[in-house]
Each structure stands twice: as C-alpha cells, then as structure tokens.
Amino acid sequence: MGTTTEQTAGRPAATTTLLRFATAGSVDDGKSTLVGRLLYDSKSVLADQMQAVEHASRSRGRDAPDLALLTDGLRAEREQGITIDVAHRYFATPRRRFILADSPGHEQYTRNMVTGTSTAELTVILVDARKGIVEQTRRHAAIAALLRVPHVVLAVNKMDLVGHEESVFARIAVEFTRYAAELGAGEITAIPISALAGDNVVEPSANMDWYGGPTVLEHLETVPAGADPGGRQARLPVQYVIRPQSAGHPDYRGYAGQMAAGTLHVGESVTVLPSGRVTTVAAIDALGVRVPSASAPESVTVLLADDLDVARGDLIVPTGAAPGLTRRVEATVCHLHERPLTVGAHVLLKHTTRTVRASVKELPYRIDTAHGLTRRPRPQSLRANDIGTVVLHTSEPLAMDGYADSRRTGSFLLIDPADGATLTAGMAGAAFADGCGGGR
C-alpha cells in the first residue's frame, strides 16, 4: 500500500515509531471493510488502486466503492467474499508507521491467524453488534492471550444496524472484557464503530456522541509500541561469521546478526552459548560504522576481545543474564501442516538461527480455544489448526528463553526433515497466564 506524508488536520506530527498489529474477526463481521476504511480514510491508498476498486464495485452493481476489495487480494477471496490468507499491509500517518497483518476469520484458518498475530503488539478483534460475542470471538481472544499480545482492541462493528445504541455496545464490551481478562489477555480497549460508514474508524462519529474514547486510528497512533523486545535482556543470535580477506583487515572476525532483544554495549562482558565461553564485546559495527551499542531490532556485527570458536546458530548474551541450556523443550504449539503431529515423530527444531534434530516425546494436551483455554488431555495427534502442548527432546542443547520473557527467543518452528515443510509453530514454556485454562 502507498503511504502519505501529508499531515492530517488536527493530528500533530511526532516521531514516527513502528506498530505491528493484526486484525481478526468472525465471518461477515466486516473486518475487510474496516481495514479498507482505515487505509482509505487515512489517505493510504494510491489513486490507481482506488480506481480499480471503484471499477470492480461498479461491475458488481454497487453504487459506492466496496472498501473490502482493498484488502482481499487473492482471486478466491474476491470471488467468495472472504479472507483466506494473511495479507500484510504497510501504511503510515504523520505520527506512526504501521505493519498490518490481516488474518482470516474462518476456524479452518486458525493457523493463519496465529501466524499473523505472532509478531503483533496489538490485535483488533471485530464483533458484529447484532450478534455479540460468538465462538470465533472467544477463539480469537484465547489466541491473543496465548500469544501474549500486549494490547487488544475490541471493535464493535455495525453499530448503525443497532441504532447506535450505547446499551448494546456496553453489554458486548463488558462480556468480552470479563472473558478476555479471565484468559490473561493484554490491555483491552473497546471501541464502537461502523466500518461501512466510517464512524470512529479515523474520524469521531457524530452518531455516537455518548462515546468519548479514541477512534481506532487514534488508538493505534498512541498505544505504547516497541517495548518488546527492546526492553529485555540482550540476545544476539549469530547468523553469519565475517572474515574479510583484505590486507587492510587481516585479523577482522565479526559475528553478524539481528538483535533479537535488549541492548549490547562495547566493553560489556558476554557469554557465547552453547559453549559457555566468556569474553568482552570489543567493538560493534552497524552499516560499516563503529557504534557504542546496539539494540533490538538492529542488524549489526559484533567483534569479541578473544578468539573464540563461534559459529552460526550460537547466541551472544550478557554474562549473568544467560538462558539455561536444555535438551527438553516444553511448549505450546499451533500445528500448521495437513500432516498431523504425533508422539515419536522426528523433526528439525529451528530456534533463531540454530537448527537441531528433535523428537516428539509427549502430547500432554490439546487446547480448546473456543471454550476459554480448556485442556483436552492426551490427544492422539495434533492436526492442522490445532493448538496444544508438546514435550520435545533435542539432539543438542538449546539456549531458549520462555516465550513469556521473549517472543523472539522463546519461539521456534518444527520442520519436516524429509522435505523441509514447516509443520508447527511453538512457544516455549508455560504460555498460560495465571488463572486461565479451565478444565485442567
């Protein structure tokens, strides 16, 4: 999507931070229309894209542009009128830049929602004001809680079809907030909207003067962003070892990668895992320039004071703040592939830049996200879209944080060693917040 640098009236310019957010909602709740309205009213749509939408809308006999067509880009999506795949949209306002993961609403695309939400700092869950909280709403709230999304927006849509009644909105907001809080979901903000009319999406609604909170865009522009992973303990997964062959730098040996969390400083004592060797950061290069420190998510090259055997897949961490090494991984997972995951399966486990062989030892629970986070013990297997818990044994020790501590270094993928297919996405440690997960 195109971006705009024009300053919207009444919206002061500020430092443009980046917010990653995701959308979710049941079928026909108006999610695609909301995203289209958000892009259109924030002037983040190119002229030729809008012309194409207007032409497609007229061909369908519609008097006004169908803004949902701005987001449903696949042919099957346009023909069926549903969202199938996760689509990433990029747009900006004078106050902030955004990466939006637009996720499908159907139950059979749960894995797509997990993928789209896994890196989000905020998720927008839509509810049709006429229907209220439905099973898919509860499922989406549970997934947001499992994935530790810090901020949740409940967008109660189609308020124009219930006469803009405050009581309807209040009832839905109270029910959702109570349910999501029991799951351990992040900060919850409820906003009454009409995506079709544009009420409270970008501009305040004249039809709901009883509502004094932010519009959807105002909340997106002002919600805290970037706290995770930058505020965690420093983690640098080594992606590449750099050994320039030149007369000017005969002894240069650097370790390049993207900071997964926290900040590293020159002169800081660090430990290289899994070897456990201790050394000091001698220098940090960023885009060919020496810098005193590096923070997530910067890509940098670190030089160490000692000549250690460091390779791709190793993890550089501050001494005294290192994760423990383990060959036993307990995790919550979402199974992504049509081939089921069973006890005894041999897989590859990819954690940051390190890939090791592993085997599935146990499947303790399948998690029923449609009914809170109810645990169904000892399933025969995990099938596509299933969320459950696994116990894995790895061939080599891993330096893995808990997902609750770091979403980057606490997550992993399971891969089929035969054909390289991605099977499962995992979150290490206990993904449940205290007090949730009924039916234990």
VENVEN-V513393 format. One line per field, one symbol per residue. phi: phi as a letter, one per 40 degrees, with the letter a starting at -180 (. if undefined). psi: psi as a letter, one per 20 degrees, with the letter a starting at -180 (. if undefined). burial: # if it has 9 or more other ideal C-beta (glycine too) atoms within 8 Angstrom, else .. A space follows every 50 residues. Layout:
BEGIN
phi = ???
psi = ???
burial = ???
END
This chain:
BEGIN
phi = .cbbbcccdgbccacccbbcbbbaiccgcgccccccccccccfbbccccc ccccccccccgccbccccccbcccdcccccgbcbbcbcbbaabccacbbb bcbcbcdcbdccccccccbccabbbcbcdccgcbdccccccccccccfcc bbbcbccgcccbgfcccccccccccccccccccgccdbbbbcabcccgcg cbbccccbcccbcccdcdcccbcdbgcbbcccccabcccacbbccaccbc bcabbcicdcagbbbcgccbbcbccgcbabccabbbfgbcbcaabcbcca bbbbcbcbcbbdgcbcbccgbccccabbbbacbbcbcccccbcgcbbbbb bfbbbbcabccabcabbcccbgbccbcfccabbdgcbabbbbbbcbcbcb cccccacccbbabbbcccbgcccabbbcgccccdgbgcgc
psi = qrrqjqpqpjoqqrpnrppprqqqrrpjikghhggggggghjlkpqghgh ghggghghijkqhqpoihihhnhqghghhikrpgrppppprqrihqqqop ooqriqhikghhggghihjqiqpooqpphhhbprghghghhgghghjlph pppooorkhhikkkphhgggggggggggghhhikrapppppprohgijpk fgqqpiimiipjaqrgggghhiqpqjhpjhjrqppnpphpppmpnqhhmh jpoqoqrpphqbpqqpiqpqppqjhjqpaqohqppoljppqhrpqpkqpr pppqhqnrnprpirppqppikqqqpqioopqpqpphqhpqpqpiqprpoo odjpprqrqohqngqppniimclppoqmqhrprpiqpaqqpqpqhqqqnp rqhhhohgjjrrqpqoigjjppgqpqoqaoiprpirlrk.
burial = #.##...#..#....#.#########..##############.##...## .###.##.......########....##...###.##.############ #####...##########.##########..###.############### ##########.#.#.#.##.###.###.########.#########.### ##..#.##..#...###.###.#.#..###.#######..##........ .#############.#.#######....###..###....#.####.#.# ####...#.#.########..##.###.#########...##....#### ##.#.#####..#######..#####..#..#.###########...### ###..###########.....########.##...##.#.
END
